[in-house]
Amino acid sequence: MILLQSDELNNHLDSIIHQETQQHDNHFDLTVDQIHQFTEGGSLDFGGSEFQPAEKRRLDPQKDNEDDDYGWWHLRKGTYQATMNETIKEFEDTIALLTPHPHAQQAGIVANTNILSSAEEGESVTINFRVPEAGCNIKENARFAVLYLLAS
């Protein structure tokens, strides 16, 4: 398995915000489009017949000034889900690995790492994360996650 490099990554992404900033030698930064807050717990069982996803509500970003192009999510301690602007396409012979962006980690965000399958192609890319006691401010379109594609 090898990491796909630079321009090869672009062949597998749609809805890129700013390619020159997001594209790196062997990974691509993904940007946040929506944030949802988990409001009620879900349910898990062995067979899946009693599975219920956790309830969540979409949070609206707030603009500091009315002439700002983008707003901010001012998040308090809690568990959230970020939906990325970008979607992944044409990756039937690759494995997609999604991790939190280093800046998100340095801002105190704790997030899961996802392995995405080709069955999720074209669907919204999401990552669950936890905001620490001190809170965190996230601007619309912030680089929030990193995508690696591994090919055989």
MARZA-789731 format. One line per field, with one value per atom (N, C-alpha, C, O): x, y, z; residue in one letter. Coordinates in pm, 1 decimal. Example, Ala and Ser with C-alpha at 12.3 -4.5 7.8 and 13.67 -1.06 7.14 Angstrom:
residues 2
X (1319.0;1230.0;1320.0;1423.6;1285.0;1367.0;1290.0;1340.9)
Y (-569.0;-450.0;-330.0;-331.9;-225.0;-106.0;3.0;113.8)
Z (780.0;780.0;780.0;846.5;708.0;714.0;787.0;803.9)
resn (A;A;A;A;S;S;S;S)
END
This chain:
residues 152
X (83.9;0.0;88.9;191.3;47.3;121.0;24.3;-94.0;76.6;-3.2;-10.4;91.6;-131.1;-143.6;-79.5;-86.1;-18.8;56.2;-17.9;-91.6;2.0;-34.1;-153.9;-267.5;-130.3;-238.4;-328.4;-444.8;-278.1;-362.7;-478.8;-587.9;-455.6;-560.5;-679.1;-794.2;-652.0;-758.6;-857.1;-974.1;-811.2;-899.6;-1006.7;-1102.8;-991.3;-1082.9;-1164.2;-1228.0;-1162.8;-1233.3;-1321.3;-1285.9;-1436.4;-1525.5;-1545.2;-1523.1;-1586.8;-1621.3;-1502.2;-1515.4;-1387.2;-1266.1;-1281.0;-1324.5;-1245.2;-1257.3;-1141.4;-1164.8;-1017.3;-899.4;-784.6;-708.9;-773.9;-680.3;-537.0;-471.3;-487.5;-347.7;-315.7;-204.1;-413.3;-392.5;-413.8;-342.3;-509.7;-549.6;-462.9;-451.4;-403.0;-327.0;-184.3;-115.7;-140.9;-4.5;54.8;-14.1;180.8;247.9;173.6;157.9;127.0;63.8;-67.0;-113.7;-126.5;-256.3;-327.2;-270.0;-453.8;-537.1;-613.6;-673.6;-612.4;-687.1;-833.9;-864.5;-923.6;-1066.6;-1119.9;-1071.5;-1221.0;-1271.7;-1412.4;-1491.5;-1441.7;-1569.8;-1680.3;-1664.0;-1791.6;-1908.2;-2021.3;-2087.8;-2042.6;-2150.3;-2099.9;-2008.5;-2161.0;-2135.1;-2268.8;-2359.4;-2277.3;-2395.3;-2353.5;-2243.4;-2441.7;-2417.7;-2504.9;-2623.7;-2445.4;-2522.0;-2607.6;-2557.6;-2737.5;-2831.3;-2892.6;-2929.9;-2903.8;-2960.1;-2879.3;-2833.9;-2861.8;-2785.0;-2856.5;-2979.2;-2778.2;-2831.6;-2839.0;-2817.6;-2869.2;-2877.8;-2809.4;-2827.4;-2730.2;-2662.2;-2706.5;-2726.1;-2722.1;-2748.2;-2670.1;-2611.0;-2668.9;-2589.3;-2640.9;-2562.7;-2769.1;-2825.3;-2856.1;-2868.0;-2869.2;-2897.0;-3044.0;-3077.3;-3132.7;-3275.6;-3318.1;-3420.5;-3240.6;-3274.0;-3178.6;-3178.9;-3097.1;-3004.1;-3080.6;-3179.5;-3033.5;-3084.6;-2966.1;-2887.5;-2951.8;-2843.0;-2870.6;-2985.5;-2763.8;-2777.9;-2846.3;-2825.3;-2927.6;-2992.4;-2894.4;-2811.0;-2906.1;-2817.5;-2892.6;-2993.9;-2841.3;-2900.7;-2790.3;-2677.4;-2826.6;-2730.9;-2713.6;-2810.8;-2588.7;-2556.2;-2526.1;-2459.0;-2573.9;-2547.9;-2426.5;-2415.5;-2334.6;-2220.9;-2269.0;-2367.5;-2198.8;-2234.0;-2127.4;-2008.1;-2171.2;-2077.5;-2048.9;-2140.7;-1921.2;-1882.5;-1927.6;-1969.3;-1919.0;-1964.2;-2054.0;-2029.7;-2156.1;-2251.0;-2187.9;-2240.7;-2075.9;-2012.2;-1906.0;-1836.0;-1891.9;-1800.0;-1853.1;-1973.7;-1762.9;-1802.8;-1835.3;-1922.3;-1765.7;-1781.7;-1804.3;-1757.0;-1878.2;-1907.2;-1824.5;-1742.9;-1847.9;-1777.0;-1876.1;-1987.3;-1833.4;-1902.9;-1825.9;-1707.1;-1891.4;-1830.8;-1877.8;-1985.1;-1795.8;-1837.3;-1793.1;-1680.7;-1882.6;-1852.3;-1817.6;-1829.7;-1774.5;-1740.7;-1856.8;-1972.9;-1824.2;-1927.6;-1881.3;-1765.6;-1975.0;-1946.9;-2023.5;-2142.7;-1952.1;-2006.7;-1971.1;-1892.4;-2031.4;-1995.7;-1975.8;-2061.5;-1861.4;-1832.8;-1856.9;-1817.6;-1922.0;-1941.9;-1852.1;-1852.3;-1776.1;-1680.8;-1748.3;-1852.2;-1688.7;-1733.6;-1706.5;-1789.0;-1591.5;-1545.2;-1611.6;-1644.1;-1630.3;-1675.5;-1571.9;-1495.7;-1570.7;-1473.0;-1542.3;-1656.5;-1472.1;-1528.4;-1423.5;-1303.7;-1470.4;-1384.1;-1267.2;-1151.0;-1299.2;-1190.1;-1211.8;-1184.1;-1262.4;-1289.4;-1163.2;-1172.1;-1048.8;-924.4;-833.4;-712.9;-891.2;-811.5;-879.8;-997.4;-803.7;-856.1;-841.3;-734.2;-949.3;-946.6;-933.5;-1010.2;-836.0;-811.3;-830.1;-763.4;-920.6;-953.0;-910.2;-951.6;-827.2;-777.4;-804.0;-827.9;-800.2;-814.5;-693.9;-581.5;-717.0;-609.5;-521.9;-574.2;-390.6;-303.3;-347.1;-333.4;-399.5;-445.7;-564.6;-575.4;-653.2;-767.0;-716.7;-766.6;-618.0;-561.0;-495.3;-511.7;-421.6;-354.0;-453.1;-420.9;-573.7;-678.1;-753.7;-848.1;-712.4;-772.8;-878.2;-933.8;-906.9;-1007.4;-955.7;-840.5;-1041.6;-1012.3;-1110.8;-1232.0;-1058.4;-1144.1;-1106.0;-993.7;-1203.5;-1179.0;-1109.1;-1107.5;-1051.9;-997.5;-1091.2;-1134.9;-1122.6;-1214.8;-1143.0;-1055.1;-1180.8;-1143.8;-1271.4;-1370.4;-1269.4;-1388.2;-1381.3;-1275.3;-1494.3;-1499.9;-1562.5;-1623.0;-1547.4;-1603.7;-1755.9;-1818.5;-1817.1;-1963.0;-2009.1;-2125.6;-1919.7;-1953.2;-1920.2;-1929.2;-1882.7;-1845.5;-1958.6;-2074.2;-1924.8;-2021.3;-2103.2;-2174.7;-2094.9;-2167.6;-2088.2;-1968.5;-2156.5;-2088.9;-1984.1;-2008.2;-1868.3;-1760.7;-1778.0;-1784.2;-1785.6;-1804.0;-1696.5;-1634.5;-1676.3;-1584.4;-1643.8;-1681.6;-1651.5;-1699.7;-1583.9;-1469.0;-1616.1;-1508.9;-1561.3;-1681.2;-1468.2;-1499.6;-1425.6;-1306.8;-1497.7;-1441.1;-1407.1;-1487.6;-1288.5;-1246.8;-1320.9;-1396.0;-1298.2;-1360.0;-1347.6;-1441.6;-1232.8;-1207.4;-1285.9;-1292.9;-1345.0;-1418.8;-1327.5;-1206.2;-1385.9;-1308.8;-1393.9;-1514.0;-1332.3;-1397.7;-1350.2;-1230.4;-1445.7;-1413.1;-1480.1;-1601.1;-1401.4;-1454.0;-1503.8;-1448.5;-1608.3;-1658.3;-1543.1;-1459.4;-1539.8;-1439.3;-1299.7;-1202.2;-1288.8;-1158.3;-1110.1;-1190.2;-980.0;-923.2;-933.2;-872.5;-1009.3;-1045.8;-998.7;-974.6;-985.5;-947.6;-844.2;-827.3;-775.5;-676.2;-714.7;-746.3;-711.4;-746.4;-622.3;-549.1;-600.3;-494.9;-564.5;-661.4;-516.1;-566.8;-454.8;-347.6;-481.8;-385.3;-432.7;-548.3;-344.1;-378.0;-288.6;-175.3;-341.7;-262.3;-184.8;-112.8)
Y (-117.7;0.0;124.7;130.2;223.1;349.1;466.4;457.0;575.4;696.9;764.2;782.9;800.6;876.4;1012.8;1070.8;1062.5;1187.0;1301.5;1280.6;1417.2;1546.9;1547.6;1532.2;1565.3;1581.8;1460.0;1473.6;1340.8;1221.7;1235.2;1183.9;1303.6;1321.9;1399.0;1368.1;1497.9;1581.5;1501.2;1538.0;1391.8;1308.2;1240.2;1186.2;1242.2;1172.0;1265.3;1219.8;1396.0;1493.1;1586.5;1627.6;1618.4;1720.4;1829.9;1808.2;1947.0;2061.5;2115.8;2150.6;2122.8;2175.8;2327.5;2394.9;2380.2;2523.9;2602.8;2698.8;2564.1;2634.2;2534.0;2512.0;2474.0;2363.7;2395.7;2312.6;2514.5;2547.6;2543.7;2509.6;2578.4;2576.8;2437.3;2396.8;2364.1;2235.9;2118.0;2019.1;2127.5;2015.6;2013.7;2115.9;1894.9;1874.1;1754.3;1690.3;1723.3;1615.8;1483.1;1416.8;1443.0;1311.2;1313.2;1208.0;1429.9;1438.8;1565.8;1652.3;1573.0;1686.0;1733.1;1651.6;1863.2;1918.5;1933.9;1985.7;1888.5;1904.3;2016.1;2037.1;2087.5;2206.4;2183.4;2108.6;2248.2;2228.0;2312.8;2432.5;2247.8;2312.1;2328.3;2431.9;2225.4;2225.9;2166.7;2084.3;2210.3;2149.1;2118.6;2201.8;1995.6;1949.7;1918.1;1868.9;1946.7;1911.9;1791.4;1788.8;1692.1;1577.2;1620.7;1682.1;1588.6;1634.5;1520.9;1541.5;1402.9;1286.3;1163.8;1152.7;1072.5;951.0;856.1;856.3;775.8;672.7;540.1;534.5;433.4;298.9;199.8;203.6;110.6;4.4;-130.1;-145.6;-227.4;-364.4;-457.5;-412.2;-584.8;-680.2;-696.4;-689.8;-717.1;-748.1;-628.3;-641.4;-511.7;-391.1;-354.3;-245.7;-442.3;-412.1;-301.0;-236.0;-279.5;-175.4;-56.4;30.4;-52.7;58.5;187.8;191.7;293.2;427.5;522.6;523.7;602.3;701.1;807.5;833.0;869.0;978.9;1095.9;1120.1;1167.4;1286.4;1402.1;1413.5;1487.2;1602.8;1717.9;1699.0;1837.5;1956.4;2036.8;2044.8;2095.7;2177.4;2311.9;2374.5;2355.4;2485.3;2584.8;2550.5;2704.4;2808.6;2890.2;2928.7;2917.1;3004.3;3148.0;3189.0;3223.3;3362.8;3454.6;3434.5;3555.5;3653.7;3759.9;3810.7;3793.6;3896.6;4034.8;4118.1;4058.3;4183.4;4147.3;4047.2;4225.9;4190.4;4185.7;4117.8;4256.0;4248.9;4138.9;4129.8;4054.9;3940.1;3837.6;3814.5;3777.1;3671.9;3541.7;3466.3;3515.5;3387.9;3410.9;3508.7;3317.9;3325.1;3225.4;3151.1;3226.2;3140.2;3055.2;3098.3;2935.1;2854.3;2873.1;2841.6;2923.6;2942.3;2824.4;2828.4;2720.4;2594.8;2584.7;2620.3;2536.1;2506.8;2359.6;2282.2;2323.5;2184.0;2094.5;2122.3;1987.9;1896.0;1811.4;1816.5;1733.5;1642.6;1688.8;1719.1;1693.2;1749.0;1659.9;1565.9;1692.6;1627.9;1736.7;1823.0;1731.0;1824.8;1754.3;1639.2;1825.1;1777.5;1861.1;1983.9;1794.7;1863.3;1915.9;1864.7;2017.8;2068.0;1965.7;1945.7;1902.0;1813.1;1674.8;1627.7;1612.1;1473.4;1391.2;1443.5;1261.8;1171.6;1094.2;1050.9;1077.2;1005.1;909.3;924.9;811.2;719.6;666.5;687.0;598.2;542.2;393.7;345.9;321.5;179.0;96.2;-9.0;138.0;62.9;131.3;106.3;217.4;288.3;279.1;244.5;310.4;322.1;468.0;526.8;525.6;664.3;667.8;603.9;743.0;758.7;906.0;992.7;933.7;1069.5;1090.6;1016.2;1192.3;1221.6;1369.4;1448.0;1407.6;1550.2;1629.4;1579.3;1750.6;1838.3;1874.5;1889.6;1888.7;1925.9;2054.0;2063.6;2152.8;2276.2;2248.3;2307.8;2158.6;2121.8;2058.0;2087.7;1970.7;1906.1;2009.3;2003.6;2102.9;2205.3;2301.3;2365.6;2311.5;2397.0;2323.7;2378.1;2201.1;2124.8;2025.4;1954.5;2018.8;1925.8;1782.1;1753.0;1694.8;1551.6;1488.1;1502.9;1416.6;1363.0;1220.1;1175.6;1149.7;1013.9;1013.2;1114.0;899.9;876.9;780.1;682.0;806.0;721.0;654.9;714.4;531.8;465.5;459.0;400.2;519.1;526.3;421.5;396.7;361.3;260.8;320.4;427.5;250.4;298.4;301.3;368.6;230.0;233.9;373.3;408.0;452.7;587.8;694.3;814.0;650.7;743.5;841.1;801.0;969.5;1072.8;1119.9;1219.4;1051.3;1092.7;1200.4;1218.3;1270.2;1370.8;1304.4;1199.4;1367.1;1318.5;1386.9;1509.6;1306.1;1361.0;1309.5;1205.8;1384.5;1343.7;1390.2;1506.4;1299.2;1333.6;1391.6;1350.1;1488.9;1550.3;1600.5;1620.0;1620.0;1668.4;1799.6;1811.7;1897.6;2028.5;2027.4;1982.1;2076.8;2074.7;2178.8;2261.4;2172.8;2263.5;2410.6;2488.1;2448.4;2588.7;2633.3;2753.1;2540.2;2573.9;2585.9;2567.8;2616.2;2633.9;2711.2;2687.0;2803.2;2877.8;2821.9;2804.0;2794.6;2738.0;2823.4;2845.6;2870.7;2955.2;2868.8;2762.1;2915.1;2844.6;2820.9;2908.8;2704.5;2662.2;2643.2;2632.6;2638.9;2611.4;2473.3;2381.5;2459.5;2327.1;2248.6;2285.9;2140.7;2070.8;1925.7;1870.4;1864.5;1723.4;1704.8;1790.2;1590.9;1557.2;1423.2;1327.4;1418.3;1296.9;1237.4;1305.6;1108.4;1031.3;924.7;864.4;900.7;791.3;692.3;728.3;566.3;459.1;371.2;328.9;343.7;258.6;136.7;139.7;29.7;-94.6;-102.0;-199.0)
Z (0.0;0.0;0.0;68.1;-77.4;-84.8;-65.4;-98.0;-12.4;-1.4;-137.6;-203.9;-178.9;-303.1;-283.6;-175.3;-387.5;-379.5;-448.4;-544.8;-399.3;-453.1;-547.8;-503.0;-678.1;-774.5;-784.9;-822.8;-752.2;-754.8;-656.8;-681.9;-546.1;-445.9;-503.5;-472.5;-586.2;-643.3;-726.6;-736.7;-786.6;-867.6;-784.4;-839.2;-652.5;-563.6;-474.7;-379.8;-504.3;-419.4;-501.7;-612.2;-444.8;-500.0;-395.9;-276.7;-441.4;-355.2;-276.4;-159.1;-340.7;-278.0;-263.7;-357.1;-148.3;-120.9;-182.4;-255.9;-153.6;-204.9;-217.0;-122.6;-335.4;-358.6;-317.4;-254.8;-351.3;-324.2;-173.8;-134.5;-91.3;54.1;111.1;202.8;59.1;115.9;71.0;143.3;-45.6;-102.7;-50.7;-48.5;-8.6;39.9;-33.1;-112.6;-7.4;-80.2;-74.5;-177.0;45.2;55.3;134.0;177.6;152.7;217.8;172.4;106.2;210.9;171.9;295.2;365.3;322.4;434.9;394.5;287.1;481.5;457.4;546.8;658.0;495.8;563.6;618.2;560.7;728.9;796.9;733.9;710.2;707.9;648.2;749.4;753.1;831.5;930.0;1060.9;1062.7;1169.6;1299.9;1364.8;1370.0;1414.0;1487.6;1631.1;1655.4;1724.2;1864.4;1899.1;1867.2;1964.4;2009.8;2128.2;2222.5;2123.0;2225.3;2306.4;2421.9;2249.3;2317.3;2277.0;2163.1;2371.4;2344.9;2250.2;2240.3;2181.6;2094.4;2168.1;2289.2;2095.4;2153.2;2060.9;1939.2;2120.7;2047.0;2101.7;2222.2;2013.0;2054.1;1962.6;1864.6;1992.6;1915.8;1773.7;1678.9;1757.4;1626.5;1539.5;1417.7;1600.2;1522.8;1514.3;1467.0;1559.2;1548.3;1645.3;1623.9;1750.5;1846.9;1838.4;1925.7;1732.9;1713.5;1691.8;1618.6;1756.3;1732.5;1731.5;1826.2;1626.3;1627.4;1732.6;1768.7;1780.9;1875.9;1806.5;1687.6;1881.5;1825.9;1828.5;1918.3;1728.5;1721.0;1658.0;1590.7;1680.8;1619.3;1552.1;1600.6;1439.2;1363.6;1432.1;1474.3;1442.7;1501.2;1389.8;1292.4;1403.2;1304.1;1346.2;1462.6;1252.5;1285.5;1301.4;1239.8;1384.2;1410.5;1352.0;1374.3;1277.2;1221.7;1326.5;1390.9;1343.5;1440.0;1392.8;1473.3;1261.6;1201.0;1083.8;1016.4;1058.5;952.6;813.9;725.9;791.2;659.0;651.0;550.1;754.4;746.7;647.2;638.6;572.9;479.8;552.0;508.6;661.4;730.9;878.6;936.5;938.6;1080.5;1160.1;1105.6;1290.2;1383.8;1462.7;1493.3;1494.2;1593.4;1723.0;1729.3;1825.7;1957.5;2043.1;2103.3;2047.0;2108.0;2253.3;2288.8;2334.5;2474.1;2486.7;2391.8;2605.3;2631.6;2587.1;2617.3;2515.6;2470.4;2353.5;2311.9;2301.6;2191.0;2067.7;2073.9;1955.8;1833.0;1713.5;1724.7;1599.6;1473.6;1368.7;1349.8;1300.7;1192.0;1058.9;1040.0;967.5;831.1;741.5;749.1;657.4;571.5;444.5;402.9;384.1;254.4;144.4;55.3;151.7;46.4;56.8;165.8;-58.4;-63.4;-138.3;-219.6;-109.5;-170.8;-281.7;-266.6;-393.4;-507.7;-564.5;-540.8;-639.0;-715.2;-632.6;-667.6;-523.0;-445.1;-415.6;-305.6;-517.1;-499.4;-475.6;-412.3;-522.5;-500.7;-399.0;-396.1;-316.0;-215.9;-79.7;-68.9;21.7;157.7;197.3;182.5;247.6;291.3;443.3;515.2;489.9;633.2;668.2;611.8;760.9;801.1;946.0;1034.9;969.5;1103.8;1134.8;1043.1;1262.4;1294.1;1242.9;1243.8;1199.1;1153.2;1274.1;1384.5;1255.8;1367.4;1439.0;1560.9;1365.1;1430.5;1522.3;1629.5;1481.1;1566.5;1695.3;1803.9;1682.6;1800.7;1892.1;2014.0;1834.1;1913.1;1977.9;2077.8;1921.7;1979.2;2090.6;2147.9;2121.0;2229.3;2186.7;2270.6;2058.1;2006.3;2019.0;1986.7;2065.8;2067.5;1970.1;1985.6;1868.3;1763.0;1729.3;1752.8;1673.4;1628.7;1493.3;1422.6;1458.3;1325.4;1255.3;1315.4;1129.7;1053.1;937.5;875.1;909.5;785.2;703.3;746.7;585.2;500.9;390.9;333.5;362.7;256.4;131.5;136.0;20.6;-105.6;-100.2;-182.1;-5.9;10.0;51.3;32.1;107.4;152.7;47.8;75.1;-70.1;-177.0;-206.3;-220.3;-215.4;-247.4;-128.9;-140.1;-15.1;104.6;178.2;155.4;265.3;346.9;435.3;494.7;442.7;528.9;664.3;672.5;770.9;904.8;998.7;975.0;1105.4;1210.9;1344.1;1359.0;1439.6;1573.3;1652.9;1637.6;1738.5;1817.3;1951.1;1971.0;2039.9;2174.7;2198.3;2168.4;2252.5;2285.9;2434.9;2516.3;2471.2;2611.3;2696.1;2644.2;2824.9;2923.2;2881.8;2899.2;2827.6;2791.8;2668.6;2641.0;2594.1;2473.3;2352.2;2362.9;2237.8;2114.1;2013.9;2002.2;1942.5;1835.8;1702.6;1680.5;1614.0;1483.2;1376.7;1380.8;1282.2;1175.0;1060.2;1033.4;992.4;874.4;776.4;755.6;718.0;619.9;679.3;604.9;813.3;874.2;830.9;813.5;813.9;787.7;918.1;1018.5;916.0;1038.8;1041.6;1148.9;925.5;917.9;807.8;720.7;813.8;712.6;650.4;720.9;518.9;445.1;379.6;308.1;405.7;339.4;257.8;303.9;136.8;55.6;30.0;-18.7;63.8;43.9;-70.8;-73.4;-165.1;-279.7;-280.7;-232.7;-336.1;-343.4;-473.2;-496.6)
resn (M;M;M;M;I;I;I;I;L;L;L;L;L;L;L;L;Q;Q;Q;Q;S;S;S;S;D;D;D;D;E;E;E;E;L;L;L;L;N;N;N;N;N;N;N;N;H;H;H;H;L;L;L;L;D;D;D;D;S;S;S;S;I;I;I;I;I;I;I;I;H;H;H;H;Q;Q;Q;Q;E;E;E;E;T;T;T;T;Q;Q;Q;Q;Q;Q;Q;Q;H;H;H;H;D;D;D;D;N;N;N;N;H;H;H;H;F;F;F;F;D;D;D;D;L;L;L;L;T;T;T;T;V;V;V;V;D;D;D;D;Q;Q;Q;Q;I;I;I;I;H;H;H;H;Q;Q;Q;Q;F;F;F;F;T;T;T;T;E;E;E;E;G;G;G;G;G;G;G;G;S;S;S;S;L;L;L;L;D;D;D;D;F;F;F;F;G;G;G;G;G;G;G;G;S;S;S;S;E;E;E;E;F;F;F;F;Q;Q;Q;Q;P;P;P;P;A;A;A;A;E;E;E;E;K;K;K;K;R;R;R;R;R;R;R;R;L;L;L;L;D;D;D;D;P;P;P;P;Q;Q;Q;Q;K;K;K;K;D;D;D;D;N;N;N;N;E;E;E;E;D;D;D;D;D;D;D;D;D;D;D;D;Y;Y;Y;Y;G;G;G;G;W;W;W;W;W;W;W;W;H;H;H;H;L;L;L;L;R;R;R;R;K;K;K;K;G;G;G;G;T;T;T;T;Y;Y;Y;Y;Q;Q;Q;Q;A;A;A;A;T;T;T;T;M;M;M;M;N;N;N;N;E;E;E;E;T;T;T;T;I;I;I;I;K;K;K;K;E;E;E;E;F;F;F;F;E;E;E;E;D;D;D;D;T;T;T;T;I;I;I;I;A;A;A;A;L;L;L;L;L;L;L;L;T;T;T;T;P;P;P;P;H;H;H;H;P;P;P;P;H;H;H;H;A;A;A;A;Q;Q;Q;Q;Q;Q;Q;Q;A;A;A;A;G;G;G;G;I;I;I;I;V;V;V;V;A;A;A;A;N;N;N;N;T;T;T;T;N;N;N;N;I;I;I;I;L;L;L;L;S;S;S;S;S;S;S;S;A;A;A;A;E;E;E;E;E;E;E;E;G;G;G;G;E;E;E;E;S;S;S;S;V;V;V;V;T;T;T;T;I;I;I;I;N;N;N;N;F;F;F;F;R;R;R;R;V;V;V;V;P;P;P;P;E;E;E;E;A;A;A;A;G;G;G;G;C;C;C;C;N;N;N;N;I;I;I;I;K;K;K;K;E;E;E;E;N;N;N;N;A;A;A;A;R;R;R;R;F;F;F;F;A;A;A;A;V;V;V;V;L;L;L;L;Y;Y;Y;Y;L;L;L;L;L;L;L;L;A;A;A;A;S;S;S;S)
END
